[in-house]
Amino acid sequence: MGQKTHPLGFRIGVTEDWRSRWYANKKEFGDLLVEDQKIRKFINTEYKSAAIDKVEIERTRDQVVVFMHSARPGIIIGRKGQEIDRLKARLEDQFGRRMEVKIIEINNPFKRAQLIAEDIAQQLIKRGSFRRAIKRTLDQVMEAGVKGVKVQLSGRLGGAEMSRCEKASRGSIPLSTLQRRVDYGFAVAQTAQGSIGVKVWVDLGDYADEENSDGSYAETGQASKRPKRSHKR
């Protein structure tokens, strides 16, 4: 059987930083974990058009800080900052805690796997050709300057009676190399024929090459900088 694991979960604590950063005792841990998930679900539902890649949460004793990584920060901020104030007020009202919302702008959305997956899903919802969508995406992502990309679609592709799986890739995707920054994204396209799953892997190069990587606070010394086996399968 294939030994598959989530590329992010595989790297967390080694070269990737945690998406939620706080400490709690056993009694409160479960409630805070569920609350984090509800905050993420609320933000992703309310701001679907804001191209949000990820939501990071930090907690202190008296407040919660929410970091939103977005390719379209203007939608979240709104006119003269009215929208972000409204979001903060709604979060405080719903969860009963003092909230602070910080927005981090994404300069190149074609380097973020989650945003790429959502873009492909939108093309499929608009009844675009899945082959054309894959080819166009691969070209755009490689032009953005990444090391490699892989796209996988599963479902009733092209309205076929029987569901199937289509894969396409360019460049390298070294999933087992912990020192390699592999971003992963997943989205679902709800089409008239049924649901189509979209998976995207993007190889952004070594963590050492990026000065401001997300794993700068993680324990980078746990994995060797060069893998022992450099051959490709």
N, C-alpha and C positions, 0 to 999 in steps of 0.2 A: 504493500500500500504506500501511496505517496505521503511523505512526512512533511506536510505543509504547516506553516505557522504564520501569524500576522507579522509583517515586516516591522511594524512599529513596536508591538509587544515584545518582539525578539530583541530589540535594541534598547528598550527603556531601562534606565539604570546603568547602562554600559556606555552608550554613546548618545542616547536621546534623553532629554529631560522629561519629567512627569508632566502630564497635562493638568493635573490638580495638585497643588502644593500646600499642604496643611497637615497638622497633627491632631489626632483626637483619641480619646480613650475608647475602650471597647463598647461602652454604653452608647456613646454618641456617633461612633464611626458609621454604622449602617444608615442612620438618618441623614448624615451629611453627604454620604455617597449618593443616596437617592436624590437629595436636593441638588447636587451638582448636575446630575443627569437631567433633572427637570429644568434647570437653568439653561442648559445647552439645547434641550428640545424646544423650549419657549423661544429662544433667540433664533434658532434655525427655521422655525415655523413662521415667525413674525417677519423675518428679514431674508426671505428666500432669494430675492432679487439683488441682495447686497454682495453676492459672491463671497460668502464666509468660508474660509478654509478650515479654521479650527478655533475653538474657544477654550482659553486657559483660565483657571480659577485659583486664586490665592486667598487664604483665609487668615485673619488675625483674630484676636479675642473679640474685638468690637466691630469689625467690618469685613466685607467680602469684596475683593477686587477682581473684576472680570476683564480679561484681555481678549479682544476680538480681532482676529487677523482677517482683514477684508480687502478685496481688490477694488471695491467701490465704497470707500468710506463716506462719501458725500451723502449717500442714501441713509446711513445710520446717523450721521451728525445733523442733517437737515438744515433748514434755513436759520442762520444765526445760532445754531446749536440747540434749536427747539426740540428736535426729534430725539437727540441723545438724552436730554433732560426728561423727556416723556418716558423713554425706555427705563431710565434710572428710577423714576417714580413708580412705574408699573412693577419693576422687580422688587423694590422695597415693599410695596403694597402686598404683592403676592407671597413673598417669602419672609416678611417681617424682620428683615435685617438691614443694616446700613450698607448700601451698595456704592461702589465706585466703578465706572465703566471707562476703560481705556481702549482706544482703537489703534491698531498697528496696520499701516498700509502695506499691501503687497504690490510691489512694482511690476512683477512679471507673472501673471496668472498661469502662463504655460509652463511654469516650473513647479506648479502645485498639483499633485495627483488628484486630490478631491475636486478641485475646480475643473480639471480636465474631464473627469468622469461625469460631473454634472452637466458640462457643456455637451458631451456626446448624448447623454440622456435627453436633453432638451431637443437636440436634432432629431432623435428617434420619435419623440412625442409629436413633433411637427411633421411626421411621416417622411422624413428624409431617408435616402438610401443608406443602409448601415455600412456598406463597403466604402462608399464615398466619404462617410463620416469618419471612418477609421483612417483612411488614407490621408484625408485632410488634416486630421489631428496629429498623426505621426509626423507629417511634414512640418507643421507649425511648432510642435514640441522640440524637434531636432534643431530647427532654426533658432530656437531660444537659447541654445548652447548647452544642452544637457548631454550626458554620456550615453544614455540609452533610454528607451521607453517600450513598454509592453501593454497592449490593450486586449481585453478578453470580454466578449459579449456572449450571454447565454439566454436562451428563450426562443420564442417563435419568431425568428428573424425573417424579415420580409413577408410576414403573414403566413409562413409555412404551417402545414398541419402538425408536423412533428417538430418539437423543439430541438435545438442543437447548439453547439458551442463553436464560436469563431475566435481565433487568436491571430494577432499580428504584432510584430516587434521590430525595432530598429536598435542597433548598437548593443551595448552590454547591460545585463541586469544580474549582477552578482548577489543573489539573495542571501547566501551563506556568509558573506564577508561583513563582519560587524563594523569594520572601520569605513565601510562604504555607506554613504547616505542614500538609502532607497526609500522614497516616499510612496505611500500607497493610498489609493482612494477608491471608494465604492459608491455607486448610485443606482437607483432603480427607475427605469422609464415605464410609466403606466400607459401602455398603448391600448388601442381598441381590441387588438388580438390577445392581449395578456401582458404580464410583466416581463420586462427584459432587464437582466442584471448587467451592470457595467463595472468592470474592474480595471484599474490602471496602476501600473508600477512605473516610477520614474527614477532613474539613476542620476543623482546630482553630483557625483564625484566623491572624493574622500573628505571626511570631516576635517582633516588637517589643512585642506586647501581653502576652507572657508573660515575666515576670521571670526565672524559672528554667527556661528552655528547654534542651533537649538540645544545641542548637547554640551555646551560650554560649562554647565554646572554639574554635569553628570560625571561619574567616575570613569574617565577616559583611559585610565591605566590598566583596566582589566583585560583588554584585548590587545593582541600584538598589532603593531602598525602595518606589518606586511603578512598576508596570509601565507601559510606554508606551501599550500598547493595553488599555484597561479594558473594552472591549465583550465581551459573551458571545456564543459561537457559537450 
